[in-house]
Amino acid sequence: MTDWKQVLDSLLEESPYEKPLITSPAFETLGLPMLKQWEPGRVYAEWSFDKRMANSRGEVYGGFYAALADTLSAIAAMTLLKPDEIVKTSDLRVSFFRPMKQGVVQGEASVINRSRSSVHVEVVFNNTEDKLLAKASATHQIVKADAHRNSPPEAEEQ
């Protein structure tokens, strides 16, 4: 059983924990941001432009927005999960509106709907002048944590 409040609190910039309770190699490799704040159904984060995440024109690479949207939308979904549930992304769509070459990207993910089996989330990316940079919509499948765990083949044979 997962205490999602503890997990979410560990993902805050001002976390009471030494390190996040849940993370991934992708999160660390891409330099995804910690949360500024969270509340049920909503998370907010800021990411300072890093030229390593730029395309050939020096703008934020679209795939980075997709990774950021996937992460923030999943975390927003986590704010509404029961202790025995986890989410898996089943759909992610990103639209791009303005290039970003420097400054801070503000990302806010909000749950639009939670049903028994899925969570629909919208993510909005703005610059500090509140201009829309990109927008994403994601659907996350809700599954029972125990059903998701995969045992090593040796353990299944015993």
Backbone bond lengths (Angstrom), bond angles and torsions (degrees), N, CA, C in turn:
res aa  C-N    CA-C-N  psi(-1)  N-CA   C-N-CA  omega(-1)  CA-C   N-CA-C  phi
1 M - - - 1.456 - - 1.530 108.77 -
2 T 1.306 115.47 136.52 1.457 120.39 -177.12 1.521 110.19 -106.61
3 D 1.298 116.45 132.24 1.463 121.96 173.37 1.529 106.10 -88.99
4 W 1.336 116.27 93.24 1.463 120.83 -174.42 1.518 112.56 -63.10
5 K 1.333 118.74 -30.52 1.468 119.97 178.23 1.528 109.94 -62.69
6 Q 1.327 117.29 -43.95 1.467 120.34 177.89 1.527 110.89 -63.39
7 V 1.335 116.68 -44.16 1.463 120.55 179.26 1.526 110.06 -59.55
8 L 1.327 117.23 -47.88 1.466 121.48 -178.78 1.522 111.05 -64.29
9 D 1.318 117.43 -42.34 1.469 120.08 177.47 1.526 111.20 -61.84
10 S 1.341 116.75 -32.67 1.470 119.77 179.76 1.526 112.14 -72.16
11 L 1.332 117.26 -16.07 1.469 121.88 179.70 1.528 112.88 -91.86
12 L 1.326 116.88 0.24 1.467 121.09 178.87 1.523 111.33 -78.32
13 E 1.339 115.96 146.33 1.473 120.12 173.74 1.522 110.24 -55.87
14 E 1.298 116.38 -41.97 1.473 122.94 -179.71 1.530 109.51 -97.95
15 S 1.308 116.47 51.08 1.455 121.89 -174.29 1.527 112.02 -73.97
16 P 1.338 116.53 143.51 1.469 119.48 172.80 1.529 111.47 -76.46
17 Y 1.341 116.68 -7.69 1.465 121.51 -178.99 1.525 110.59 -98.68
18 E 1.324 115.47 152.88 1.459 121.38 -179.35 1.527 111.95 -66.46
19 K 1.347 116.18 -36.81 1.460 120.91 179.27 1.530 108.55 -150.54
20 P 1.339 117.64 163.17 1.469 119.90 179.74 1.532 111.28 -59.24
21 L 1.331 115.73 142.13 1.461 120.50 178.99 1.520 111.20 -77.16
22 I 1.326 117.25 -24.57 1.464 122.83 175.12 1.519 107.53 -132.81
23 T 1.311 116.48 130.67 1.461 120.99 176.04 1.524 107.52 -153.18
24 S 1.318 116.25 -179.58 1.460 120.24 179.39 1.521 109.04 -145.18
25 P 1.319 117.30 159.56 1.468 119.31 175.26 1.531 111.43 -58.15
26 A 1.333 117.57 -37.83 1.472 120.55 179.74 1.523 110.91 -63.10
27 F 1.333 116.79 -42.11 1.470 121.50 179.38 1.524 110.25 -57.22
28 E 1.327 115.63 -45.97 1.462 120.74 -178.16 1.533 111.71 -72.41
29 T 1.328 117.56 -43.85 1.465 121.26 -178.35 1.517 111.92 -62.23
30 L 1.328 117.11 -42.26 1.468 121.36 -178.03 1.524 113.36 -80.41
31 G 1.315 117.46 -9.64 1.462 119.38 -179.34 1.519 112.42 66.13
32 L 1.337 116.09 39.48 1.463 120.10 179.91 1.530 109.40 -67.40
33 P 1.322 116.76 147.76 1.468 119.36 -173.96 1.518 114.24 -78.41
34 M 1.311 114.52 155.57 1.455 121.40 169.53 1.531 106.95 -77.22
35 L 1.320 116.68 164.07 1.457 121.10 -179.34 1.523 111.50 -77.99
36 K 1.317 115.97 143.08 1.469 121.20 169.80 1.530 108.67 -81.22
37 Q 1.337 115.84 -39.85 1.460 120.26 179.78 1.523 110.09 -160.81
38 W 1.324 114.37 160.28 1.453 120.91 173.63 1.511 109.34 -147.88
39 E 1.309 115.09 154.48 1.460 123.52 172.79 1.524 105.63 -151.43
40 P 1.319 119.08 165.55 1.464 118.66 -179.00 1.542 111.43 -54.91
41 G 1.330 114.67 122.96 1.461 120.97 177.93 1.515 115.68 85.84
42 R 1.340 118.68 3.33 1.466 120.38 -175.97 1.523 111.30 -154.51
43 V 1.354 116.13 139.65 1.467 121.90 171.19 1.519 108.82 -135.59
44 Y 1.324 115.45 153.67 1.467 121.40 -179.07 1.524 108.82 -138.30
45 A 1.346 115.21 135.01 1.465 120.70 177.99 1.518 109.50 -144.83
46 E 1.313 115.82 159.77 1.471 121.90 174.96 1.515 108.71 -126.91
47 W 1.331 115.23 142.51 1.454 121.44 179.85 1.520 108.17 -129.33
48 S 1.317 117.18 123.52 1.463 121.94 176.50 1.514 109.11 -82.24
49 F 1.327 116.03 131.97 1.460 121.80 -176.91 1.531 110.68 -50.26
50 D 1.314 115.13 133.57 1.459 122.92 179.12 1.524 105.91 -128.52
51 K 1.324 117.79 117.84 1.466 121.12 -174.24 1.526 112.64 -60.89
52 R 1.334 117.89 -17.32 1.474 119.93 175.68 1.524 111.36 -68.24
53 M 1.320 118.02 -16.96 1.463 122.56 178.80 1.535 110.78 -105.82
54 A 1.339 116.71 26.56 1.470 121.89 -178.88 1.526 110.79 -100.74
55 N 1.327 114.27 156.11 1.462 120.10 173.61 1.536 108.80 -87.43
56 S 1.310 117.70 -170.91 1.468 121.50 -176.92 1.529 112.83 -67.18
57 R 1.328 117.82 -17.11 1.473 121.82 177.75 1.529 112.28 -94.04
58 G 1.332 116.36 2.23 1.460 120.19 179.61 1.518 113.76 82.03
59 E 1.339 117.21 14.43 1.467 122.08 179.63 1.528 109.36 -102.05
60 V 1.329 116.36 159.84 1.464 119.30 177.06 1.532 108.38 -55.54
61 Y 1.306 116.02 126.59 1.460 123.71 179.73 1.533 109.20 -66.01
62 G 1.327 116.42 132.86 1.461 121.06 -178.43 1.515 113.61 -56.55
63 G 1.325 116.53 -36.01 1.459 120.48 178.77 1.524 112.45 -64.61
64 F 1.343 115.90 -28.69 1.461 118.61 176.79 1.526 110.10 -69.46
65 Y 1.363 116.08 -42.38 1.471 118.25 175.12 1.534 109.83 -57.07
66 A 1.340 116.71 -41.04 1.466 120.29 -179.72 1.533 110.61 -62.33
67 A 1.331 117.11 -44.91 1.470 120.52 178.78 1.524 110.60 -63.21
68 L 1.316 116.45 -42.36 1.462 120.89 179.15 1.529 110.41 -65.46
69 A 1.333 117.07 -41.89 1.469 121.03 178.62 1.525 110.99 -64.03
70 D 1.325 116.85 -42.78 1.464 121.09 179.41 1.526 110.22 -60.64
71 T 1.319 116.10 -44.26 1.460 121.12 -178.94 1.528 111.39 -67.05
72 L 1.333 117.48 -51.84 1.467 119.87 -177.68 1.525 111.81 -64.18
73 S 1.331 117.51 -38.70 1.467 119.22 -179.55 1.534 110.59 -67.84
74 A 1.323 117.67 -39.03 1.462 120.12 177.43 1.529 111.02 -64.66
75 I 1.326 116.20 -40.51 1.463 119.52 179.12 1.535 110.16 -67.05
76 A 1.337 117.72 -39.35 1.469 120.13 175.99 1.527 110.10 -60.73
77 A 1.330 116.60 -41.56 1.467 120.25 177.13 1.525 111.05 -61.53
78 M 1.340 116.80 -39.02 1.464 121.22 -179.97 1.525 112.29 -58.80
79 T 1.340 117.15 -27.86 1.467 120.20 -178.26 1.524 112.00 -64.56
80 L 1.342 117.22 -16.62 1.470 121.10 -178.07 1.525 113.40 -115.44
81 L 1.327 116.88 10.54 1.464 120.05 -177.81 1.523 112.82 -83.32
82 K 1.315 114.31 152.33 1.459 121.62 170.98 1.530 107.21 -83.10
83 P 1.332 118.43 160.51 1.468 120.83 -176.62 1.529 114.88 -57.66
84 D 1.339 118.17 -26.57 1.474 120.29 -177.56 1.529 112.73 -98.33
85 E 1.343 117.79 15.08 1.465 121.71 -178.47 1.527 111.55 -115.25
86 I 1.331 114.88 152.06 1.459 122.74 169.70 1.528 107.02 -135.96
87 V 1.328 116.95 169.54 1.460 120.01 177.34 1.515 110.89 -122.24
88 K 1.340 114.48 152.56 1.459 123.13 175.11 1.531 106.37 -132.01
89 T 1.309 117.30 133.13 1.460 120.52 179.84 1.523 109.63 -68.91
90 S 1.334 115.90 127.50 1.464 119.75 176.97 1.525 111.80 -112.44
91 D 1.335 117.59 -17.84 1.468 120.78 177.40 1.521 109.20 -156.53
92 L 1.329 115.52 138.83 1.466 121.18 177.32 1.522 108.12 -145.99
93 R 1.318 115.90 125.82 1.460 121.50 179.13 1.522 108.21 -130.18
94 V 1.330 115.82 133.28 1.464 120.85 -177.49 1.524 109.14 -126.52
95 S 1.329 116.14 133.88 1.466 122.89 173.59 1.512 108.14 -115.44
96 F 1.336 115.96 140.14 1.464 121.68 -176.85 1.526 109.64 -112.47
97 F 1.340 116.60 135.77 1.462 120.53 -175.74 1.524 113.99 -119.22
98 R 1.326 117.58 -40.10 1.470 121.72 -177.98 1.518 109.87 -137.67
99 P 1.329 116.51 142.37 1.464 118.41 174.11 1.523 110.53 -74.13
100 M 1.310 115.64 153.51 1.468 122.05 178.86 1.519 107.06 -130.39
101 K 1.341 116.75 120.33 1.473 120.37 -178.78 1.520 113.39 -114.62
102 Q 1.308 117.13 -12.53 1.462 120.68 178.96 1.514 108.91 -164.97
103 G 1.311 115.79 165.48 1.460 119.97 177.22 1.514 113.15 98.77
104 V 1.324 114.29 -152.60 1.457 121.91 -173.28 1.524 110.07 -120.37
105 V 1.320 115.39 132.74 1.459 122.09 173.15 1.524 106.93 -97.15
106 Q 1.327 116.07 126.40 1.461 121.51 176.79 1.524 107.38 -101.73
107 G 1.320 116.99 125.53 1.461 121.29 -179.52 1.509 111.54 -118.78
108 E 1.322 115.68 128.01 1.460 120.67 177.53 1.521 108.93 -127.86
109 A 1.321 116.28 123.94 1.456 122.36 178.87 1.522 108.79 -110.98
110 S 1.334 115.27 129.29 1.466 121.35 -178.65 1.523 110.22 -128.33
111 V 1.321 115.34 132.88 1.464 120.29 176.72 1.520 108.30 -73.12
112 I 1.328 115.11 127.45 1.465 121.99 177.95 1.521 109.96 -90.29
113 N 1.345 116.15 -38.98 1.463 120.58 -179.43 1.526 109.69 -158.29
114 R 1.321 114.55 140.69 1.470 120.70 171.52 1.518 107.02 -124.19
115 S 1.323 115.82 125.89 1.457 120.89 174.90 1.530 107.82 -113.94
116 R 1.329 117.16 -169.88 1.464 119.67 178.53 1.524 111.73 -64.77
117 S 1.348 116.52 -32.62 1.460 119.24 -170.87 1.526 115.34 -117.02
118 S 1.338 118.29 -5.42 1.465 118.74 -178.72 1.523 112.36 -153.80
119 V 1.327 113.46 161.48 1.464 121.22 175.79 1.523 106.65 -129.65
120 H 1.331 116.52 127.43 1.462 122.27 176.79 1.520 108.16 -104.10
121 V 1.338 115.58 129.90 1.463 121.32 -174.10 1.524 109.62 -131.54
122 E 1.331 115.74 143.32 1.464 122.10 173.50 1.523 107.92 -114.10
123 V 1.342 116.25 136.36 1.463 121.63 178.50 1.521 108.23 -121.49
124 V 1.329 115.96 130.17 1.461 122.01 179.32 1.525 108.13 -117.72
125 F 1.337 115.77 130.80 1.462 122.28 176.54 1.525 108.75 -112.49
126 N 1.321 116.27 122.05 1.466 122.54 177.64 1.518 109.73 -123.50
127 N 1.341 115.79 161.00 1.460 119.43 169.47 1.525 107.75 -91.18
128 T 1.312 117.87 -179.04 1.468 120.67 -175.88 1.527 112.30 -71.83
129 E 1.336 117.67 -11.20 1.468 121.05 174.11 1.536 110.59 -92.08
130 D 1.328 116.47 11.24 1.464 124.54 179.68 1.534 113.15 63.98
131 K 1.340 117.37 27.40 1.469 122.59 175.05 1.525 107.91 -89.16
132 L 1.322 115.71 135.64 1.458 121.55 -178.72 1.525 110.77 -70.99
133 L 1.328 116.49 123.60 1.465 123.01 179.13 1.530 111.24 -98.37
134 A 1.318 115.94 -45.99 1.458 121.65 -178.41 1.526 108.77 -159.15
135 K 1.317 114.82 161.71 1.462 120.39 179.31 1.523 107.55 -144.03
136 A 1.312 116.16 142.31 1.459 120.47 -179.27 1.523 110.36 -133.96
137 S 1.313 114.76 152.88 1.460 120.34 169.85 1.521 106.90 -127.68
138 A 1.310 115.55 140.52 1.459 120.59 -177.39 1.522 109.85 -136.88
139 T 1.311 113.99 147.94 1.459 121.31 172.14 1.523 106.57 -120.46
140 H 1.315 115.08 130.33 1.461 121.07 178.76 1.520 108.85 -118.61
141 Q 1.318 115.90 128.88 1.450 122.32 176.60 1.526 108.23 -79.58
142 I 1.314 116.78 133.36 1.467 121.90 175.92 1.521 108.10 -92.02
143 V 1.325 116.78 127.18 1.457 121.58 176.72 1.525 108.85 -131.27
144 K 1.320 115.13 155.47 1.463 120.32 175.98 1.524 108.41 -70.98
145 A 1.300 117.19 134.71 1.464 121.46 -176.86 1.519 111.74 -57.37
146 D 1.321 118.65 -41.35 1.460 121.46 -179.19 1.517 112.05 -64.96
147 A 1.320 117.98 -36.19 1.465 122.04 -179.43 1.521 111.20 -69.85
148 H 1.317 117.10 -23.39 1.461 121.76 -177.30 1.519 112.44 -83.60
149 R 1.316 117.70 -27.05 1.465 120.82 -175.39 1.522 110.79 -64.78
150 N 1.296 114.89 132.68 1.462 120.69 176.47 1.517 108.76 -107.19
151 S 1.312 115.73 126.54 1.464 120.09 177.01 1.510 108.99 -88.24
152 P 1.325 116.72 147.64 1.471 118.76 173.64 1.526 109.02 -60.70
153 P 1.335 118.15 148.73 1.470 120.76 -178.82 1.520 113.16 -52.80
154 E 1.347 118.22 -37.20 1.467 120.56 -178.43 1.535 110.47 -62.15
155 A 1.327 116.49 -38.91 1.468 119.77 -177.74 1.521 110.88 -67.87
156 E 1.345 117.57 -32.96 1.459 120.68 -178.54 1.520 111.49 -71.08
157 E 1.333 117.37 -28.23 1.455 120.97 -177.19 1.523 112.41 -78.05
158 Q 1.314 118.41 -20.59 1.468 121.43 -175.01 1.500 113.02 -75.01
